[in-house]
């Protein structure tokens, strides 16, 4: 739990200053003014007292134990000062000082020395280049941020100290309580991973909020985030990108799988609620800290104005949730309790002159309705509106069995109501859309918490055959695997491959075509050609031997004209496939998180609309099916809009097999099956084309 950091009995401030406004002064002042009850030890060789506290000339002058040391000295003496603190018995260090790896190679080397020094003596290090930390439980403000926040149950971990101060100010403006605030800075030792493990076990933290610019270790982050999310909501605002997103990728999957996509997939796997904006970060945190999780996605909207109610209904549907169909008993009760002019559909319009009793009547009916999972209440300031009284009435009639979010729209007129809502732990939003977005985050987290146990299927495969192919390719220095060997690999992992053979001459092509039967497909085979169709290297539905001969010669001629430097291995002749839906499934290996699986429909859906979805391997059957459902084109897979439905289980099976293949062989960096031909349920899907990229494992970061 990092006791020495969060619950020290003695805190030494090394580099304490007598000058107000200096970091070393503000830290001492914050410790004293915040109400911290432990021993505060300012250290300054030239001062007798600082902020009214007696000063040590050197930390080694103190003969008793010291739990925590806070260092705010120039970086030129940082190693000497840290060594003295460790010699004095300090068990944990917070290094506020900047100028380390963020400034270049020299600073990075100094940071490494500092980390090595602490590691050798088993002293935990927070920072350097950090704001410090705050723990409201014991009134510990070991930072140079202004003021002690009110006590609450939201804890914050941030890579940016400046953002942490903004969060402090925002929380104060919203009258929101906080538990712990940790600035991790350069993460020379303690990282977001250590903090997540600690906060997951912290009984005073109900919700964890994070701002991250990078992640120290993809695998370890997923484990830590998964453990935290299993116990309490974890909301993260992620900024910045990784080198993985900057590489030039040759495959569809690689092009579409940027680093931000990798983080999104990692967050999805580990239950992280992702906030896209600073505003959303605390919108979500407020709702998750104050209200129970919804058991479903059916939303009741209560409003005193038609327009905002419609806005909320639109937002609910756009978010993929449902505007609830009210139970018959609810409708009957509302008719009896509300004026005749009131709308008792959903949204329930209690009219512009609604008093608190009308809101309570609608709220009570909604909480009792088995067809309602969550409630959003909207109030607009009209002449007869009583915001403060309405807020108190709503709060007094909550049962706590369903989440209730409120949007008091407006400014000064609704301010008294907002203050009452905060006081009664009711999350309030300035617009219906923001309330709906927060509810959507709650619903998605609830789905993750109630997901089935993860069971990854291991298929019986011919791993040795794949190992031989990959080993030979790597030895030869050829890292692109084309259709022929690519299909051999996929066949070894249980994919259905059409009958076919590589032909070096037109005669060989005709013999192969005669054996497998017409019509056939013909494709140029060259390690130097990625997009065969663009160069005239593909011919489908070839009907007879004469056409095979003609197309063989024509294909060779066109390739020599259009790609004269390309090495041509021959022409692959294979059986034409029965018609089906063309989809694309693939994998791109992220440097942090490993294999990212991709699914999408072929053609315009991937080329133009980029309607694709990603998930980290290894993947379960349920997760594979969820990938399909998360695309906009899912209705086409189901057979709507005039299309024949396809075998969804077969696609999920294919994704799981790619997951196993790319987990087994980290040398595979990219893989595209494009197209993967899928038919109706019960018909085996076929691999029409495949491309695989390798990289020697010893040169990879993962």
Secondary structure as GFF3:
##gff-version 3
##sequence-region A 1 702
A	DSSP	alpha_helix	3	6	.	.	.	ID=ss1
A	DSSP	beta_strand	10	14	.	.	.	ID=ss2
A	DSSP	alpha_helix	23	33	.	.	.	ID=ss3
A	DSSP	beta_strand	39	43	.	.	.	ID=ss4
A	DSSP	beta_strand	49	50	.	.	.	ID=ss5
A	DSSP	beta_strand	53	56	.	.	.	ID=ss6
A	DSSP	three_ten_helix	59	61	.	.	.	ID=ss7
A	DSSP	beta_strand	68	71	.	.	.	ID=ss8
A	DSSP	three_ten_helix	75	77	.	.	.	ID=ss9
A	DSSP	alpha_helix	78	87	.	.	.	ID=ss10
A	DSSP	beta_strand	92	95	.	.	.	ID=ss11
A	DSSP	three_ten_helix	101	103	.	.	.	ID=ss12
A	DSSP	alpha_helix	105	120	.	.	.	ID=ss13
A	DSSP	beta_strand	124	127	.	.	.	ID=ss14
A	DSSP	beta_strand	132	135	.	.	.	ID=ss15
A	DSSP	beta_strand	140	143	.	.	.	ID=ss16
A	DSSP	beta_strand	151	158	.	.	.	ID=ss17
A	DSSP	alpha_helix	161	173	.	.	.	ID=ss18
A	DSSP	beta_strand	178	183	.	.	.	ID=ss19
A	DSSP	alpha_helix	192	201	.	.	.	ID=ss20
A	DSSP	beta_strand	207	212	.	.	.	ID=ss21
A	DSSP	alpha_helix	218	229	.	.	.	ID=ss22
A	DSSP	beta_strand	233	238	.	.	.	ID=ss23
A	DSSP	three_ten_helix	243	246	.	.	.	ID=ss24
A	DSSP	alpha_helix	252	256	.	.	.	ID=ss25
A	DSSP	alpha_helix	259	270	.	.	.	ID=ss26
A	DSSP	beta_strand	273	275	.	.	.	ID=ss27
A	DSSP	alpha_helix	278	290	.	.	.	ID=ss28
A	DSSP	beta_strand	298	303	.	.	.	ID=ss29
A	DSSP	alpha_helix	306	318	.	.	.	ID=ss30
A	DSSP	beta_strand	322	323	.	.	.	ID=ss31
A	DSSP	alpha_helix	328	337	.	.	.	ID=ss32
A	DSSP	beta_strand	348	349	.	.	.	ID=ss33
A	DSSP	alpha_helix	356	368	.	.	.	ID=ss34
A	DSSP	beta_strand	374	380	.	.	.	ID=ss35
A	DSSP	alpha_helix	387	396	.	.	.	ID=ss36
A	DSSP	beta_strand	403	409	.	.	.	ID=ss37
A	DSSP	three_ten_helix	412	414	.	.	.	ID=ss38
A	DSSP	alpha_helix	415	423	.	.	.	ID=ss39
A	DSSP	alpha_helix	432	449	.	.	.	ID=ss40
A	DSSP	alpha_helix	463	476	.	.	.	ID=ss41
A	DSSP	beta_strand	480	481	.	.	.	ID=ss42
A	DSSP	alpha_helix	483	492	.	.	.	ID=ss43
A	DSSP	beta_strand	500	503	.	.	.	ID=ss44
A	DSSP	alpha_helix	506	516	.	.	.	ID=ss45
A	DSSP	beta_strand	520	525	.	.	.	ID=ss46
A	DSSP	three_ten_helix	533	535	.	.	.	ID=ss47
A	DSSP	beta_strand	538	542	.	.	.	ID=ss48
A	DSSP	alpha_helix	545	562	.	.	.	ID=ss49
A	DSSP	beta_strand	570	575	.	.	.	ID=ss50
A	DSSP	beta_strand	581	590	.	.	.	ID=ss51
A	DSSP	beta_strand	594	601	.	.	.	ID=ss52
A	DSSP	alpha_helix	604	607	.	.	.	ID=ss53
A	DSSP	beta_strand	612	616	.	.	.	ID=ss54
A	DSSP	alpha_helix	621	629	.	.	.	ID=ss55
A	DSSP	alpha_helix	634	638	.	.	.	ID=ss56
A	DSSP	alpha_helix	648	664	.	.	.	ID=ss57
A	DSSP	beta_strand	668	678	.	.	.	ID=ss58
A	DSSP	beta_strand	686	687	.	.	.	ID=ss59
A	DSSP	beta_strand	690	694	.	.	.	ID=ss60
A	DSSP	three_ten_helix	697	699	.	.	.	ID=ss61
###
